[in-house]
Amino acid sequence: QKEVEQNSGPLSVPEGAIASLNCTYSDRVSQSFFWYRQYSGKSPELIMSIYSNGDKEDGRFTAQLNKASQYVSLLIRDSQPSDSATYLCAVASGSARQLTFGSGTQLTVLP
Amino acid sequence: DTGVSQNPRHKITKRGQNVTFRCDPISEHNRLYWYRQTLGQGPEFLTYFQNEAQLEKSRLLSDRFSAERPKGSFSTLEIQRTEQGDSAMYLCASSFRTSGGAGYNEQFFGPGTRLTVL
Protein backbone atom coordinates (compact mmCIF):
# COMPACT_ATOMS: atom_id res chain seq x y z
CA GLN A 1 0.00 0.00 0.00
CA LYS A 2 1.33 3.39 -1.03
CA GLU A 3 2.16 5.48 2.00
CA VAL A 4 2.00 8.85 0.29
CA GLU A 5 -0.81 9.62 -2.10
CA GLN A 6 -1.10 12.60 -4.40
CA ASN A 7 -4.13 13.78 -6.33
CA SER A 8 -4.05 12.27 -9.75
CA GLY A 9 -3.10 14.52 -12.62
CA PRO A 10 -2.42 15.88 -14.97
CA LEU A 11 -3.51 19.28 -13.74
CA SER A 12 -3.84 22.21 -16.13
CA VAL A 13 -4.32 25.80 -15.06
CA PRO A 14 -4.22 29.05 -17.02
CA GLU A 15 -1.35 31.46 -16.52
CA GLY A 16 -1.96 33.68 -13.51
CA ALA A 17 -4.28 31.24 -11.77
CA ILE A 18 -3.76 29.39 -8.48
CA ALA A 19 -2.62 25.79 -8.76
CA SER A 20 -3.56 23.53 -5.85
CA LEU A 21 -1.71 20.28 -5.23
CA ASN A 22 -2.72 17.81 -2.54
CA CYS A 23 -1.09 14.97 -0.68
CA THR A 24 -2.09 12.55 2.07
CA TYR A 25 0.17 10.28 4.09
CA SER A 26 -0.38 7.24 6.26
CA ASP A 27 2.41 7.39 8.87
CA ARG A 28 1.01 9.36 11.81
CA VAL A 29 4.41 9.88 13.44
CA SER A 30 5.86 11.68 10.42
CA GLN A 31 7.21 15.10 11.35
CA SER A 32 8.78 16.50 8.21
CA PHE A 33 7.09 17.18 4.90
CA PHE A 34 8.51 18.42 1.65
CA TRP A 35 7.51 19.50 -1.83
CA TYR A 36 9.87 18.91 -4.71
CA ARG A 37 9.58 20.14 -8.28
CA GLN A 38 10.88 17.92 -11.05
CA TYR A 39 11.23 19.02 -14.63
CA SER A 40 11.20 16.33 -17.29
CA GLY A 41 14.51 14.49 -17.39
CA LYS A 42 15.87 16.35 -14.37
CA SER A 43 16.26 15.50 -10.70
CA PRO A 44 13.92 16.68 -7.92
CA GLU A 45 14.46 20.22 -6.64
CA LEU A 46 13.37 21.13 -3.11
CA ILE A 47 10.93 24.03 -3.12
CA MET A 48 9.19 23.88 0.27
CA SER A 49 9.55 22.20 3.63
CA ILE A 50 6.99 22.29 6.44
CA TYR A 51 7.09 20.81 9.92
CA SER A 52 4.27 22.45 11.92
CA ASN A 53 0.54 22.60 11.42
CA GLY A 54 -0.64 25.62 9.49
CA ASP A 55 0.61 27.56 6.52
CA LYS A 56 4.12 28.41 5.38
CA GLU A 57 4.60 30.95 2.62
CA ASP A 58 7.63 31.47 0.40
CA GLY A 59 7.12 33.83 -2.49
CA ARG A 60 4.37 32.48 -4.72
CA PHE A 61 4.35 29.13 -2.89
CA THR A 62 2.31 28.27 0.20
CA ALA A 63 2.52 24.90 1.91
CA GLN A 64 -0.24 23.81 4.26
CA LEU A 65 -0.01 21.03 6.83
CA ASN A 66 -2.75 19.37 8.85
CA LYS A 67 -1.30 16.53 10.90
CA ALA A 68 -4.67 15.51 12.35
CA SER A 69 -5.99 14.90 8.84
CA GLN A 70 -2.60 13.66 7.59
CA TYR A 71 -2.81 16.12 4.76
CA VAL A 72 -0.28 18.38 3.05
CA SER A 73 -0.94 20.78 0.21
CA LEU A 74 0.93 23.20 -2.00
CA LEU A 75 -0.58 26.32 -3.51
CA ILE A 76 1.13 28.13 -6.35
CA ARG A 77 -0.18 31.64 -6.85
CA ASP A 78 0.12 33.58 -10.11
CA SER A 79 1.13 30.39 -11.93
CA GLN A 80 3.63 30.80 -14.73
CA PRO A 81 4.39 28.53 -17.70
CA SER A 82 7.80 27.94 -16.09
CA ASP A 83 5.96 26.26 -13.19
CA SER A 84 4.97 23.43 -15.54
CA ALA A 85 6.58 20.37 -14.00
CA THR A 86 5.83 17.34 -11.87
CA TYR A 87 5.39 18.14 -8.18
CA LEU A 88 6.40 15.47 -5.71
CA CYS A 89 5.18 15.30 -2.13
CA ALA A 90 7.64 13.66 0.26
CA VAL A 91 7.38 12.59 3.88
CA ALA A 92 10.38 11.89 6.11
CA SER A 93 10.18 8.96 8.46
CA GLY A 94 12.29 6.45 10.31
CA SER A 95 15.52 6.99 12.16
CA ALA A 96 17.23 7.72 8.86
CA ARG A 97 14.62 10.32 7.94
CA GLN A 98 14.45 8.74 4.51
CA LEU A 99 11.89 10.24 2.19
CA THR A 100 8.81 8.43 0.97
CA PHE A 101 7.50 10.08 -2.17
CA GLY A 102 4.13 10.18 -3.82
CA SER A 103 3.90 9.41 -7.52
CA GLY A 104 3.76 13.11 -8.34
CA THR A 105 1.24 15.43 -9.95
CA GLN A 106 2.04 16.79 -13.39
CA LEU A 107 1.16 20.46 -13.63
CA THR A 108 0.81 22.33 -16.90
CA VAL A 109 0.38 26.11 -16.87
CA LEU A 110 -1.17 27.27 -20.10
CA PRO A 111 -0.06 30.64 -21.50
CA ASP B 1 29.19 24.76 -7.81
CA THR B 2 28.64 23.46 -4.28
CA GLY B 3 25.71 21.16 -5.00
CA VAL B 4 25.56 17.38 -5.07
CA SER B 5 27.34 15.90 -8.07
CA GLN B 6 26.95 12.47 -9.63
CA ASN B 7 28.94 10.61 -12.24
CA PRO B 8 28.42 9.36 -14.81
CA ARG B 9 25.23 11.12 -15.89
CA HIS B 10 24.31 8.33 -18.26
CA LYS B 11 25.33 4.69 -18.41
CA ILE B 12 24.35 2.12 -20.98
CA THR B 13 25.37 -1.43 -20.24
CA LYS B 14 24.59 -4.96 -21.30
CA ARG B 15 22.72 -7.34 -19.07
CA GLY B 16 25.07 -9.19 -16.75
CA GLN B 17 27.71 -6.45 -16.57
CA ASN B 18 28.68 -4.63 -13.39
CA VAL B 19 28.29 -0.88 -13.06
CA THR B 20 29.43 1.64 -10.46
CA PHE B 21 28.08 5.12 -9.82
CA ARG B 22 29.66 7.89 -7.77
CA CYS B 23 28.09 10.62 -5.67
CA ASP B 24 29.85 13.62 -4.17
CA PRO B 25 27.61 15.25 -1.56
CA ILE B 26 27.57 18.85 -0.43
CA SER B 27 30.80 19.14 1.52
CA GLU B 28 29.43 19.83 5.02
CA HIS B 29 26.62 17.28 4.78
CA ASN B 30 26.99 14.23 6.97
CA ARG B 31 23.99 12.29 5.66
CA LEU B 32 23.91 10.69 2.22
CA TYR B 33 21.03 8.83 0.59
CA TRP B 34 20.58 6.78 -2.56
CA TYR B 35 17.21 6.58 -4.29
CA ARG B 36 15.98 4.96 -7.49
CA GLN B 37 13.35 6.45 -9.74
CA THR B 38 11.51 4.80 -12.60
CA LEU B 39 9.33 6.54 -15.16
CA GLY B 40 6.11 7.94 -13.74
CA GLN B 41 7.01 7.16 -10.14
CA GLY B 42 8.50 9.10 -7.27
CA PRO B 43 11.99 8.22 -6.07
CA GLU B 44 12.27 5.13 -3.86
CA PHE B 45 14.71 4.94 -0.98
CA LEU B 46 17.59 2.48 -1.33
CA THR B 47 20.11 3.17 1.42
CA TYR B 48 21.43 5.76 3.87
CA PHE B 49 24.82 6.71 5.30
CA GLN B 50 25.59 8.86 8.28
CA ASN B 51 29.22 9.79 7.83
CA GLU B 52 30.90 6.53 6.76
CA ALA B 53 28.37 4.19 8.40
CA GLN B 54 25.65 2.57 6.31
CA LEU B 55 22.77 2.64 8.76
CA GLU B 56 19.72 1.75 6.72
CA LYS B 57 18.99 -0.39 3.69
CA SER B 58 15.70 -0.83 1.87
CA ARG B 59 14.28 -4.20 0.91
CA LEU B 60 14.72 -2.93 -2.65
CA LEU B 61 18.47 -3.22 -2.21
CA SER B 62 19.08 -6.81 -3.32
CA ASP B 63 22.37 -8.58 -2.74
CA ARG B 64 23.49 -7.50 -6.22
CA PHE B 65 23.64 -3.93 -4.92
CA SER B 66 26.37 -2.61 -2.67
CA ALA B 67 27.12 0.88 -1.49
CA GLU B 68 30.06 2.42 0.28
CA ARG B 69 31.04 5.76 1.68
CA PRO B 70 34.71 5.55 2.62
CA LYS B 71 35.88 8.25 5.03
CA GLY B 72 32.40 9.77 5.05
CA SER B 73 32.96 11.74 1.88
CA PHE B 74 31.90 10.53 -1.57
CA SER B 75 29.81 7.41 -2.01
CA THR B 76 29.68 4.67 -4.63
CA LEU B 77 26.79 2.42 -5.60
CA GLU B 78 27.66 -0.77 -7.43
CA ILE B 79 25.23 -3.05 -9.21
CA GLN B 80 26.54 -6.50 -10.08
CA ARG B 81 25.13 -8.71 -12.83
CA THR B 82 22.78 -6.01 -14.05
CA GLU B 83 19.27 -6.93 -15.16
CA GLN B 84 16.90 -5.05 -17.44
CA GLY B 85 14.75 -4.26 -14.40
CA ASP B 86 17.63 -2.23 -12.99
CA SER B 87 17.10 0.40 -15.69
CA ALA B 88 16.19 3.57 -13.81
CA MET B 89 17.47 6.94 -12.67
CA TYR B 90 19.72 6.55 -9.63
CA LEU B 91 19.61 9.61 -7.43
CA CYS B 92 21.89 10.67 -4.62
CA ALA B 93 20.83 13.18 -1.98
CA SER B 94 22.63 14.71 0.95
CA SER B 95 21.59 16.56 4.08
CA PHE B 96 22.99 17.92 7.30
CA ARG B 97 21.58 16.60 10.50
CA THR B 98 21.18 19.42 12.97
CA SER B 99 22.09 18.67 16.56
CA GLY B 100 19.10 18.42 18.87
CA GLY B 101 15.52 18.98 17.83
CA ALA B 102 13.89 16.91 15.14
CA GLY B 103 16.85 17.10 12.74
CA TYR B 104 14.65 18.37 9.99
CA ASN B 105 16.90 17.02 7.31
CA GLU B 106 16.20 18.84 4.07
CA GLN B 107 17.61 16.62 1.37
CA PHE B 108 19.19 18.02 -1.78
CA PHE B 109 19.45 15.86 -4.84
CA GLY B 110 22.18 15.49 -7.40
CA PRO B 111 21.45 15.36 -11.14
CA GLY B 112 21.19 11.58 -11.12
CA THR B 113 22.69 8.77 -13.17
CA ARG B 114 20.39 7.32 -15.80
CA LEU B 115 21.10 3.60 -16.24
CA THR B 116 19.93 1.68 -19.29
CA VAL B 117 20.45 -2.08 -19.28
CA LEU B 118 20.16 -3.65 -22.72
Interface residues (C-beta under 8 A of the other chain):
Chain A: V4 Q31 S32 F34 Y36 K42 S43 P44 E45 L46 S49 Y51 L88 A90 A92 G94 S95 A96 R97 Q98 L99 T100 F101 G102 S103 G104
Chain B: R31 Y33 Y35 G40 Q41 G42 P43 E44 F45 Y48 Q50 L55 E56 S58 M89 L91 A93 S95 R97 A102 G103 Y104 N105 E106 Q107 F108 F109 G110 P111 G112
